[in-house]
Each structure stands twice: as C-alpha cells, then as structure tokens.
Amino acid sequence: MGVYITGLCSNEFYQYDLFDDTNIEKAQAIDKIIDDIRSRYGSNSILRSSFLHSGIKAMSGGIGEEDYPVMTSLL
C-alpha cells in the first residue's frame, strides 16, 4: 500500500542528497523529453524492453493509465 500525491508544491524544488552525484538538471531534461514523446505518440511509446512481449502493461501497478501523470509533474 502506498500514498500517491501530485501537485503538492512547485516542481522547481529538489532535495539534494550528499551521497548522490546525479545531475538533477540532466535527469529533469530527460524526463521532459520522455513526457513530450509520450504526449505526442501515446503512453506506451517509451517503455522498458522487459514489458515489450510480456503481456503486462508497463503502466500497471495500481494507477490507471488515465491517472498516470507525466514525470515532470512529479519533479
């Protein structure tokens, strides 16, 4: 069981981690590109290859496809 919240605060904030050297700006840019592609070509246009012929919907996991927000709205 989990809690799912969107739109709680502006997506311009990020909590940095002392032990994580991830380039946040690069990750956000990639997420925006993925969102743009999914908006234009559909939510299944980019997915993990393990879902390709598995018969399992890539966006499954308790959240319906119509409720699946774009990644940039979560950042």
Secondary structure, DSSP 8 states (H G I E B T S, - for coil): ------SSS-TT-----TT----HHHHHHHHHHHHHHHHHH-TTSS--GGGTTTSS-TT-SSS-GGG---GGGT-
